[in-house]
């Protein structure tokens, strides 16, 4: 039986032509044993013992809890036979998926023996599935996953896919010593990783200020004199015509008390899948528009370090992080530059640029055309950028009508009050590319205003 499973796993790797670090196949118990004996973790154990007055066995048990939580049990068959096929069904059932831009020459120039880390913007919990599906033919990505997925059976599934869990906003030094050494262990061994530098989902649709924790851990792998490879950071940008959690994210933005717990999130996902299964069986399921993924120009960490102050990675944390923030902001800038402009964000930006409720349809299409021209001027990655603007509107309109955000009144379009926050959310996704008006009212306190149709100001 074991021989048959091994043959099936090898067949899957050959079929997908996957770049898989051999260390991914390392037995979990060996990884945990290596970390338990790690000198840095041992020092952190002794410091924790001194600080909290605890005996070493008690602290070692805590370390084992962290290791059980973090270290995955990757299965080739689970990932490529179960995960990939489920992702293929899920993604294509809900969206039209496309990769509209990638810097092919720069990506192809990355030496095969170097380490690759994908840095992605975070719009939906579906991001994990979408990127894994897009990259499946060529590379396996080990994700850093938040605590939201640590509910059964998601925890088992994600671990079998090679993901490792992180506790956000958990400040215990012992935990972070264990997490840092695990990340550096897999980085040294060439494991391809995927992280979200924003540290969580965007609540208002905009790109967030980057967090530095995981990026710092990965970069400090360079301090190991035995590590001779380079690390390449590849910017990945995603955008959706519909984010599954958009209404929930907006509620959390206006009041954090609306943020659901893990059980509530799991129930919400289950209810969502059940309702869409019913729609599929009854022939009423409609796609949610497009999800587009772009891959930008990679950045070499060794090249960046040559421009940074000498020895920056060995500096104390409070001195080191301001320098690493420059690297993080550079990567977020690269992500923003290649963020796909799908039909709904473009239409939302055009509708909101008038700052009023009732707008002639012809004016909206004209404004969309103007915005698209502006995007081309700044090298924006407009999905189907050469299509007739009427066709782009038709694709956006199907989603706006389905969501009941906008209605038709003769030759005019009426933005419904309950639809404005969602339009703001989608327009914000491209606001860094095309600022369409002056200072905006607070996201959750938008009011309806009737004005004459303004001309779009020059940037």
N, C-alpha and C positions, 0 to 999 in steps of 0.2 A: 504493500500500500504506500509506504513512504517513498519507494522508488518511483511509483507511478506519479505521485504528487510532485516529486522533484522534476520529472520529465515534463509535466504540464507547466510547471513554473518556468523552466528553461524555454519551453515553446512560446510562452507568453512574452518573455523578454525578447526573444528573436522576432516575434510577430510585430511588437511595438517598437523594435529597434531602440530600446530604452537605454539611456545613459544612467546606470545605476551603480552607485558606489558599493563596492564589495562589503563595506562595513555595515550597510543596511541589513545584510544577512547575518550579522553577528548575533549570537544567542543573547537574549536579554539578560540572563543571569551573569554572563561574562562582562557585559557593559556595567551592570550594577556593581559587580565585584571590583572592577577597575576604578570606578568612582569612589567606592567606599574606602579604598586604600589611597586615594589621591591625597597628596601632601597639603594642598590648599584647603580641601574639605576637612582634613584632620586638624589643621590649625584653627579652622572656623568652629569645629567641635569643641576644642579646648577653650576657645574664647567664650563660646556660649555657656560652657560649664562654669567658668569663672564669673561671668556676668550674672547668671541666674542661680548659681549655687546648686546645680544639678549633677548627679553622678554620670559618668561617661556612658553606661549602658542605656540610661534614659534618653540621652542626647542622640546616641547611635540609633535608637529606635525611631526617633523623630526623623533622622536622616533617611532611614529606610522607607518611611512613609513618603517622604519627598521623592525618593528614587522610584518607588512604585507608581507614583502619580505622574512623573515626568517621562520616564523611559518607555518608549512604545514597544510593541511586539509586531514588527512589520511582517506582512504576509504577501508574497508576490501574487498568489492566486486570489486572495481577498481583494487586493487593489485592482488587478487587471481583469479578473473574471467577474467579480461581483461589483466592485466600486465603479469601474469604468462603464460597464453596461447600464448600471443604475443611473450614473451621471448622464450618459448618452440619452437615455429615455427622458429623464427629468428635464435636462437643459433644452433639448429639442422640442419637448412637449410644450414648454412655456415660452421659449424665445426662439428667434432666429439669431444664430450665433455667427459672428464674423471676426476675423482678424484683418483689420483694414490697413494697418501700417506696422512695419517693423524695420529697424535699421539692419538689414540683412548682412551687409558687408562687415559692419562692426561686430555683430553677433557671431558671424562665422569666423572672425579673427581671434576669438577667445581660445587660448590653448586648451586642449582637451584635458590636460592633467591639472589645470587650475580649478579653483573652487568657485561655484556660481551661487549667488544669493539673489532671489527675485524680491524687489521692493515694490509693494502694490498699494494703491489707494483702496480704502475700505468703505464700500457703499452698502453692502448687503452680506448677510451670512451665507448667501449663495456664492459669494466670491470664491470661496475655497473650491466649490464644485466646478465652477465655470473655468477657472484657471487650470485646475488639475485635468479637466476634460480637454482643454485646448492644447496642453503640453504633453498629454499622455503618449503620443507618438514621438518619442525622442528623449524624454527625461521624466524622472520621478522627483516630485518636490515634497520635502518634509516640512510640514507647516507648524508654525507656532499658533496654538489654538487657545482661546480664552476659556474661562471657567464655565461659560454658558453651555458648553458641550460635554460637561462632566456629569451628565445624567444618563442612566442606563436607558437604552442600549447604545446611545451615541458615543459614550466614552470608549466602549469596546471597539466600536466600528472605526472611530478615528485613530485609535492606537494601532489597529491592524493595518491601517493605511499609512502608518509611519509618522503620524503627527505627535507632537509633544505638547503637553499642557503647561500653561503658565498662570500664576495667580497675579492678577493685576491689583495694584494698590496694596500689595502685601509687603511690608517693609522689613521683615525679619532678616538680619544679615546672614544667618545660617542658611535659610532657604535660598537666598540669592547667590551664596557661594556654591551651593549644589547646582542650581540652574545654570550659572555661568560656566562651571566646569563641564557640565553636560554639553552645552552649546559649543564650547571650544573643542571638546572631544570629537564631536561629529564634524566640526569644521576642519579640524586637522586631518580627519580621515576622508575628506572629499565629499561629504554628503551635501547635495543640493538642497537649499532651504528656501522657504518663502515666508516673508514677514510683512506685517503692515506697520510701517513707521509711524502712522498716525495713532497707533495704540488702541484703536477702537473705531466703531462705526461713526460716520459723520451724521450728526443729528439735523443739521440745517442744509445739507447738500454741498457745502463748501469743503475744500481741502483743509485739513486740520494742521495745527502746529505739530511737528514731529516729536515723538518720544525717543529717548536715547538709550534706554536700557539694553535691549537686545542688540542694537547696532554696536554699542560699546563692547558688549561681550564678544561679538564676532570679530571686531577690529583688533581686540587685545589678543587674539590668537597669534597675531604677528610677533608677540613678545617671546614666543617659544622659538629658541634658536634652531630647533630641529625642523621647524615648519618652513619650507623653502618655496612653497607655491605662492601664487598670487590669489587674491580674492576679487572677484568681479561682481559689482552691484548692477543688476539690470532693472531699469525702471519699467514697471508694468502699469498701464492705466486702463481702467474699466469704466463703462458707463451703460446705463440702462434706460429703456423707455418706460419701464416700471420696476421700481424696487419693491420687493414683496413686503417689506416691513415699513414702508414710508410713513403711513399714518401713525404707527406706534412710535417711530423715531421722533416725529414732530411732537407727539404728546409728551415724550420724555424730555424734549428740549424745553417745553414750556413749564413742566413740573416734574422734577426727578422722582417724585413719589409715584409716578405712573410707570416707572421702570419695573417690569415684571421679574419675578424670581425664576430660578431654573425650571421648577416644576410647571409654572405658568407658561414659560416659553415652550417647553416640550409639548404641553397640551395645545398651545396655539399652533405649533407646527403640525401636530397630528390632525387637528381639526381642519387645517388648511389643505393638507394632502388628501384627507377624506372627502372634503367638499369638491376638490378638483377631480378626484377619481370618479365621483358621481357625475360631474359635468362631462367627463370623458366618455363614460359609459352611455350617457344620454345624448351624446353628440352636441353638447352645448359649450364645450371647452374651447376657448379662443386663446391664441397666443398673446403674450404680453408685449408685443413689439420686438425690439432688437436689444441684444446685449453685445457690445463690441469690446474687443480687447486689443490693445496696442502695446508693442514692445519697442522701447527706445534705445538710445545709445548707452552702452554699458560704461561704467567707471571703474578703473583699476585702482584698488586700494593702495598698492605700492606706488603708483604714479601720484596719487593724492598725497601720500605721506612725504614724497619728495618736495612738495610745495608747502607742507605744514611745518610748524616749528619742530626742530630736532628733538627726538625722544618724547613726543607728545603723548604716546600711548602709555608711557611709564609714569607720567605725572600723577599727582594725587587727583582724586575724582573731581573735587570742586574746581580744580584748575583745568583738568582735561576736558570735561564735558562742554564748556563753551567753545572749544576748538572743534570738537566732534559735531556740535550743533551746526557748524558751517557745512560739514559734509552732509548731514541729514537734510538741511534746507536745500542744498544743491540737488539732492535726489528728489525731494518733493517738487522742486521747480521743474525737473526733467519729467516727472510724472504728469504735472499739470500741463506741460507743453504738448504732450501727445495724447491728452485725454480725448477720447472719441466724442464727437458732437453728434448724437443721435437725433432723430426727428422731434421727439417730445421736448427735450431741453431747448432746442432751437425755437420751437413754437411757443413754449412757455416764456422764453426771454422776449420774443416779439410781442406777445400779448401784454406782458407786464410793462414793456417799455412805454406804453401809452398812459399808464397810471390812471386808468379809468375802467368803467364796467362794460359799457357798450361800445363796440368798435366795429366799423365796416370790415367785412371779410377781405375785401380787396386791399385795404390798408394793412391788414395783418400779413397777407402774402407779400406785399411790397416790402414791409419791414423785415420779414424773414429773409428776403432776397438781399436787402442791405446788410443785415447781420452776417449772412453767409459770405458776402464779399469782404466784410471786415475780417472774418475768420481766415479767409484765404490770404489776406494781406499779412496777417501775423503767423502764417503757416499753421493754422489750426487744422486738426484732422477731422474734417467733416465727412461723416458717413454718407456715401453716395453723393458726394459733393458736386457731381456734374449732372445730377438729375434735375428735371423740371421742378421748380419750386412748388407747383401745384401738386405734384406727386409726393413730395416730401410732406406737404401739409396733410394730404389725404392719409398718409401713414400715421402722422401724429394725431389727426382728428379722430381716427378710430379709437385710439386709447383715451383721448380726452372725453369723448362721448361715453365710452364704456365706464369711465370713472366718475361721470357726471360732474365734471369740473367746469365745462363750458356748454352752453346750449345755443341753438340757432334761433334768431328772431328776424325773419325776412332775409335781408342781405347783410345782416349784422350778426356778430357773435357777442354773447353775454357771458361774462365771467361771473360764476355764482360765488356768493360770499364764502361758502364752505370749501370752494375749490381754490381760492387764492393762496392759502398756506402751502398746498401741494404744488401749485405753479411756482411759487417762490422757491420751494425745495429743488425742483428740477432746473429752474433758471440759474440758481446758485452754482450748479455743477460747472457751468461755463462762464461764470461771472468774472473769473480771473483772466479770461481770454478776450471777452468783449464787455467791458463795463458799459451798461446801456443807459444809465442815468446817474444822477447825483446821489448824495447820501440817502440811504433807504430807511424807512421806518422800521422799528423793532420787528423781528420776524413774526412774533406771535401777537402783535397788536396792529396788524394791517387793517385800515379802514377803507371803505369804498369812497372814491372821489370822482366827481364828474368834471371833466375839463375838455377843452378843445384838443383836437389831435395835434400833438407837437411833432416837429421835425426832429429826426435823430441828430443829436449834436455830434460834431466832429470830435474824434478822440484827440 
